Amino acid sequence: MENIFYSKVFVAGSFKFVVDEASKRDTKLSTLDKFVCNLATILARDKEVVAVNLKILPNKCKIYIAKNDVWLTKDYEYINNVKKVLINVSKEAPMSFEEAYEKDDVKKLAINIFKYCKYKLIIRLNKLRKDIASNEDEIYIKSFLDYAKSDGVDVMFSEIHVISRVCYNYYPTAKKDPTIPEKFLRHIKKVGSYIGSFIDITNCARKQKYKTLYSCIELKLLDPNMVVKTVSSWSDTVEHYFRDQKIYDEFKKKCLNDPVIKKNLVRVYGKDTPDMLDCEVTKKMHLHAELNVLVNLMDQGKKDIDYIAVSKKCCYLCDLYIKFLISKGYKITISGSGLHKKLYHIWKLPDAFKQIIEKEISNHTNIIAIPDNDPDSSDPESVLYYGSISSSATPDSRVKHTKSVV
């Protein structure tokens, strides 16, 4: 069954990378949720995705961190340095931000954030610069450039951390202007998020209110959850949906002749050869970072998962899985859930999902059919227990209904 599932995901990914239009959602976050989001931002480097969850314990907090790749030595060093700075600032709280920033370790943290996140920040900055170059005559572009120049900053050539500061300061005003395109605002926000994250986590640590919480931080870096899987070929998966071989052959030919689908086929199946669609594929599947954190907490028997911040918006399959868990009574909020709508073919099915499904199947197979002449068959509690099986059904039909549910 797993092979069928993964094979279908690969085929779906070859047809359409984006499942639906991205949805819009404005969520008001608590101070602690913002803190977790800021951590996720400054812990993600290169093309990695990082997920973070914070649990408040007596006299301390525990922070779970996962990413979609292996942890390197420099990752441990950087993350432990962030932890150390937060603890040091919190132990001396309360103080002003200016007092906190005067500390050498706090200044070094700001520098280290831009070094660690440089690659991802450059990608985001280049998108902003491309926006500016393509729309240089627009009023909103001129307004932003004038704002930057008034602060002595050239957005095209100044240092990264300086541009991040300008974007961070400019965004609160810009987002109130309905004439500024959403795409440009998004680029401004992302470039400014790095200096903003540094400021926000420092502000949390320096306050008396969070002294107990951040003066004792326990980190839990979760190992990546990956598995190598072999899935059926595109042809074997798709051919089952056609009764007529001729129609299937025509459909296959159209897919190969469509440049967009052809590009996706190469991206998913990894080669551009005549037999590309006829060969099995072996690839490494990743349990996405947010699900890694989620499954780890579920394994501890927790149903109140609370908030998980992710450095990148939740994908389509993760969103479906989270909604499924919520329907089963889990309390979960994921940053960016329901926004992304993208489908990744190397998505790993969580083991916890299999356990929940097995439990559901067990619940159904344990249903005992009640004879029609049972005096309790019309009892309301019996109706609730036996679900949708009608009291007028025969024993045979009830058993058949149960099997169909399974």
C-alpha positions in Angstrom: 0.0 0.0 0.0 2.9 2.4 0.8 4.4 1.8 -2.7 1.0 2.7 -4.3 0.8 5.8 -2.2 4.3 7.0 -3.0 3.8 6.1 -6.7 0.7 8.2 -6.9 2.4 11.2 -5.1 5.2 11.0 -7.7 2.7 11.0 -10.6 0.7 13.9 -9.0 4.0 15.9 -8.6 4.8 15.3 -12.3 1.5 16.8 -13.3 1.2 19.8 -11.0 3.7 21.1 -8.5 1.2 23.5 -7.0 -2.0 21.8 -6.0 -4.1 24.9 -5.6 -3.8 28.7 -5.2 -2.1 29.7 -2.0 -4.5 30.8 0.6 -4.2 34.0 2.7 -4.2 33.9 6.4 -3.5 36.6 9.0 -2.8 35.1 12.3 -2.3 37.0 15.5 0.6 35.3 17.4 1.4 35.5 21.1 4.8 36.8 22.1 6.1 33.2 22.7 4.8 32.1 19.3 6.6 35.0 17.7 9.7 34.0 19.6 9.5 30.5 18.1 9.0 31.9 14.6 12.0 34.1 15.0 14.1 31.2 16.1 13.0 29.2 13.0 14.1 32.1 10.8 17.6 32.4 12.2 18.2 28.7 12.4 17.5 28.0 8.7 20.4 28.3 6.4 20.9 27.5 2.7 17.8 25.7 1.3 17.1 23.9 4.6 13.7 24.0 6.4 13.7 24.2 10.2 10.8 23.6 12.6 10.7 24.8 16.2 8.4 24.0 19.2 8.7 25.5 22.7 7.3 23.7 25.7 7.0 25.6 29.0 8.2 23.5 32.0 8.5 24.4 35.7 11.4 26.9 35.9 12.6 26.4 32.3 11.6 25.9 28.7 12.4 23.0 26.4 12.9 23.8 22.7 12.5 21.0 20.0 14.2 21.7 16.7 14.2 19.7 13.5 15.4 20.2 10.0 15.2 18.3 6.7 18.8 17.3 6.7 21.6 16.1 9.0 23.0 18.3 11.7 26.5 19.5 11.1 29.2 20.5 13.6 28.7 24.2 12.7 25.0 23.8 13.3 25.5 22.6 16.9 28.0 25.4 17.5 25.8 28.1 16.2 22.6 26.9 17.9 24.4 26.4 21.3 25.8 30.0 20.9 22.2 31.3 20.4 21.1 29.4 23.5 24.1 30.7 25.5 23.4 34.4 24.6 19.7 34.1 25.4 20.5 32.6 28.8 23.1 35.2 29.6 20.8 38.1 28.7 17.9 36.6 30.6 19.8 36.0 33.8 20.6 39.8 34.0 17.0 40.8 33.1 15.4 43.3 33.2 17.3 45.7 31.0 16.7 47.9 28.0 17.4 46.7 24.5 20.2 49.2 24.2 21.8 47.8 27.4 21.5 44.3 26.0 23.0 45.3 22.7 26.0 46.8 24.5 27.0 43.3 25.5 29.8 41.8 23.3 28.1 38.4 23.0 24.8 40.0 21.8 26.7 42.0 19.1 28.5 38.9 18.0 25.2 37.0 17.8 23.8 39.6 15.3 27.0 39.1 13.2 26.8 35.3 13.4 23.1 35.3 12.4 24.0 37.1 9.1 26.9 34.8 8.5 24.9 31.6 9.2 21.9 32.7 7.1 23.8 34.5 4.4 23.0 32.1 1.5 19.2 32.2 2.1 19.2 35.9 2.7 21.1 36.6 -0.6 18.4 34.6 -2.4 15.7 36.7 -0.9 17.6 39.9 -1.4 18.1 39.1 -5.1 14.3 38.6 -5.5 13.8 42.1 -4.0 16.5 43.6 -6.2 14.9 42.0 -9.3 11.5 43.5 -8.3 13.2 46.9 -8.1 15.0 46.6 -11.4 11.8 45.4 -13.2 9.6 48.1 -11.8 12.0 51.0 -11.3 9.5 53.6 -12.6 6.7 52.6 -10.2 5.9 55.1 -7.4 6.2 52.4 -4.6 9.7 51.5 -5.8 10.9 55.1 -5.9 9.4 55.6 -2.4 11.3 52.7 -1.0 14.6 53.7 -2.6 14.1 57.3 -1.3 13.5 55.9 2.2 16.7 53.8 2.0 18.8 56.7 0.6 17.6 59.0 3.4 19.3 56.5 5.7 22.4 56.4 3.6 21.7 53.0 2.2 21.9 51.8 -1.5 19.7 48.8 -1.7 21.7 47.5 -4.7 25.2 47.7 -3.2 25.1 48.2 0.6 26.0 45.4 3.0 23.3 42.7 3.6 22.7 43.5 7.3 22.2 47.2 6.6 19.6 46.4 3.9 17.9 44.0 6.2 17.6 46.8 8.8 16.1 49.2 6.3 13.5 46.6 5.2 12.6 45.9 8.8 12.0 49.5 9.5 10.2 50.2 6.3 7.8 47.3 6.3 5.4 48.4 9.1 4.5 51.6 7.2 4.5 49.9 3.7 2.1 47.2 4.7 -0.6 49.8 5.4 -0.3 51.1 1.8 -2.9 49.3 -0.4 -1.2 50.4 -3.6 2.0 48.4 -2.9 1.9 44.9 -4.6 1.7 42.0 -2.2 4.7 40.3 -3.8 7.0 43.3 -3.2 5.8 43.6 0.4 6.6 39.9 0.9 10.1 40.4 -0.3 10.6 43.4 1.9 9.3 41.5 4.9 11.6 38.4 4.3 14.7 40.5 3.9 13.9 42.4 7.0 13.0 39.3 9.0 16.6 38.5 9.9 17.4 41.7 11.8 13.8 41.7 13.1 14.2 38.1 14.5 17.4 39.2 16.3 15.7 42.2 17.8 12.6 40.2 18.9 14.4 37.3 20.6 16.7 39.7 22.4 13.7 41.7 23.5 12.1 38.6 24.9 15.3 37.5 26.8 15.8 41.0 28.3 12.4 41.2 30.0 11.7 40.3 33.6 8.5 38.6 32.5 10.4 35.8 30.7 13.4 35.7 33.1 12.5 32.3 34.5 11.7 30.9 31.1 14.8 31.8 29.2 17.4 31.7 31.9 17.3 27.9 31.7 16.8 26.6 28.2 16.9 22.9 27.3 17.5 22.1 23.6 16.4 19.0 21.8 17.8 18.7 18.3 15.9 15.9 16.5 17.6 13.6 14.1 16.4 13.7 10.5 13.9 11.0 9.6 14.7 9.7 6.1 14.2 6.5 4.3 15.1 5.2 0.8 12.0 4.0 -1.1 11.6 2.4 -4.6 8.3 3.4 -6.3 6.6 2.1 -9.4 7.2 3.7 -12.7 5.0 6.5 -14.0 3.6 4.1 -16.7 2.6 1.3 -14.3 0.9 3.8 -12.0 -1.0 5.8 -14.7 -1.9 2.9 -17.0 -4.3 1.4 -14.4 -6.7 4.4 -14.9 -7.2 3.6 -18.6 -9.2 0.7 -20.0 -8.2 1.4 -23.6 -4.5 1.0 -24.4 -4.8 3.4 -27.4 -6.2 6.2 -25.2 -3.4 5.6 -22.6 -0.7 5.8 -25.3 -2.2 9.1 -26.6 -2.3 10.5 -23.1 1.3 9.5 -22.5 2.4 11.1 -25.7 0.7 14.4 -24.8 2.4 14.5 -21.5 5.8 14.0 -23.1 5.1 16.7 -25.6 3.9 19.3 -23.1 6.9 21.3 -22.1 5.6 22.1 -18.6 4.7 18.5 -17.8 7.9 17.2 -19.4 9.9 19.5 -17.1 8.1 18.2 -14.1 8.6 14.6 -15.2 12.3 15.1 -15.4 12.3 16.9 -12.0 10.4 14.0 -10.3 11.8 11.0 -12.1 15.3 12.4 -12.4 16.2 11.8 -16.1 15.3 12.7 -19.6 15.6 9.4 -21.6 13.1 7.5 -23.9 12.4 5.0 -21.1 12.0 7.7 -18.3 8.4 6.8 -17.7 8.8 3.1 -17.7 11.4 2.6 -15.0 11.1 2.3 -11.2 12.5 5.1 -9.2 14.6 4.9 -6.0 14.8 8.1 -3.9 15.4 9.3 -0.4 12.1 10.4 1.3 12.2 13.0 4.0 9.9 13.4 6.9 9.3 17.2 6.8 10.7 19.1 9.7 7.3 20.2 11.2 6.1 16.6 11.1 9.3 15.4 12.7 8.7 17.7 15.7 5.0 16.8 15.7 5.6 13.0 15.7 8.2 13.3 18.4 5.7 15.0 20.7 3.0 12.5 19.8 5.4 9.7 20.7 5.5 11.2 24.2 1.7 10.9 24.4 1.1 14.6 24.0 -2.1 15.7 22.3 -1.7 19.4 23.2 1.1 20.1 20.7 0.5 23.8 20.6 2.5 25.9 18.2 5.1 24.7 15.7 6.9 27.4 13.8 8.4 26.5 10.4 10.9 28.5 8.4 9.0 27.7 5.2 5.3 27.5 4.6 3.6 24.1 5.2 3.3 21.9 2.1 0.1 20.4 0.8 0.6 16.9 2.2 1.8 18.1 5.6 -1.3 20.4 5.8 -3.6 17.4 5.0 -1.9 15.3 7.7 -2.2 18.0 10.3 -5.9 18.5 9.5 -6.4 14.8 9.9 -4.8 14.8 13.4 -6.9 17.8 14.4 -10.0 15.9 13.4 -8.7 13.2 15.9 -8.6 15.5 18.8 -5.0 16.8 18.6 -4.5 20.5 19.3 -2.0 21.8 16.7 -1.1 25.1 15.1 1.5 25.2 12.4 2.9 28.5 11.1 2.0 28.8 7.4 -0.4 25.8 7.5 -2.8 25.9 4.6 -0.9 28.6 2.7 1.6 26.8 0.6 -0.4 24.3 -1.4 2.8 22.8 -3.0 3.3 19.1 -3.5 6.7 17.5 -2.9 7.1 14.0 -4.3 9.9 13.0 -1.8 7.5 13.5 1.2 7.7 10.7 3.8 4.6 9.2 5.3 4.9 9.6 9.1 4.9 6.3 11.0 2.5 7.8 13.4 -0.1 8.0 10.6 0.1 4.3 10.1 -0.4 3.7 13.9 -3.5 6.0 13.9 -4.9 4.2 10.8 -4.3 0.8 12.4 -6.1 2.0 15.5 -9.0 3.2 13.4 -9.2 -0.1 11.6 -9.1 -1.9 15.0 -12.0 0.2 16.2 -14.1 -0.8 13.2 -13.2 -4.5 13.2 -14.2 -4.7 16.9 -17.8 -3.8 16.1 -20.1 -6.6 17.1 -23.3 -7.1 15.0 -26.5 -6.9 17.0 -29.4 -9.3 16.1 -32.6 -7.6 15.0 -34.5 -9.0 18.0 -32.0 -7.6 20.5 -34.1 -5.5 23.0 -31.3 -3.0 23.3 -30.9 -2.4 19.6 -32.9 0.8 19.7 -31.1 2.2 22.7 -29.5 5.6 21.9 -26.1 4.6 23.3 -26.1 1.5 21.1 -26.7 3.6 18.1 -23.7 5.8 19.0 -21.5 2.7 19.6 -22.4 1.0 16.4 -22.1 4.1 14.3 -24.1 4.3 11.1 -25.3 0.6 11.0 -29.1 0.8 11.0 -31.2 -1.1 13.4 -33.2 -2.6 10.6 -30.3 -4.3 8.9 -29.8 -8.0 9.1 -26.8 -9.5 10.9 -25.2 -10.4 7.5 -25.7 -6.9 6.1 -24.2 -5.4 9.2 -21.0 -7.5 9.0 -20.8 -6.6 5.3 -21.1 -2.9 6.2 -18.3 -3.2 8.7 -16.0 -4.9 6.2 -16.7 -2.1 3.7 -15.6 0.5 6.2 -12.3 -1.4 6.8 
